[in-house]
Amino acid sequence: MCRNLQNSIVSYTRSTKKLLRNMMDDQQASLDYLSNQINELMNRVLLLTTEVFRKQLDPFPHRPVQSHGLDCTDIKNTIGSVTKTPSGLYIIYPEGSSYPFEVMCDMDYRGGGWTVIQKRIDGIIDFQRLWCDYLDGFGDLLGEFWLGLKKIFYIVNQKNTSFMLYVALESEDDTLAYASYDNFWLEDETRFFKLHLGQYSGNAGDAFRGLRKEDNQNAMPFSTADVDNDGCRPTCLVNSRPVKSCSHFSNNTGWWFNQCGLANLNGIHHFPGKLLATGIQWGTWTKNNLPVKIKSVSMKIRRSYNPYFK
């Protein structure tokens, strides 16, 4: 009787193992099938994504691009002589540039003809960028943006031209101020787009040159977090604090720093009512001996000989 029971248990165990093995084989086959289906779907999604991305990058690959002029002043002087030229987006093709590009033209302020090279409004666009972004530009030309060092260089280095820079500032309490410089130009990329400014005028103070010799940002190259040209060797003092990198100190924003200077219009945007260690800075614009909190700013350039400017 014991032997019969033992044989029955062995037989039952074997049949159970076989049943479990068959169930596992069926499950594995199902898993393999599902895995193959998922892989096929992923490949299809990847192909579709690639195709959509390609079409976004090159929606009209064979359509020629025709520029409206060399810069916004040139457009104002040519088109504007025939009919009123509205502010908005235009395509320009400056002398020396290897490609045309889109810009925002201000055709209303003080006679128009301004090419806007930077604008800050609400802090939506992130200005904490590396060299490549500041080189090519970023943001939305209809909102906040940085036009790009290469594009600015092409505009202001055209033959037989001289450009002025106009900085328009607005405080959190809606007070307006400005700083203007004649003979604004940049050196080329090999010299990191070193800044050159002529004579200052305005009511916001000359923050680019600062209050002390060591604050002078004129004739300084551009710096970012990954390309450091700020003159802090090995460190510089900012409010008695040692700083190795002005870009790092200014939350990884890019500018023409010099130990670190009083101007940084690309700093972190100040939100109303909130205090930040750094921000959009124009240190010579003060109220009650304190720097004014800046809500918005724009930088625009125009050919200096424009007869409309007074």
Disulfide bonds with the S-S distance in Angstrom:
Cys72-Cys105 1.90
Cys232-Cys236 2.08
Cys246-Cys260 2.10
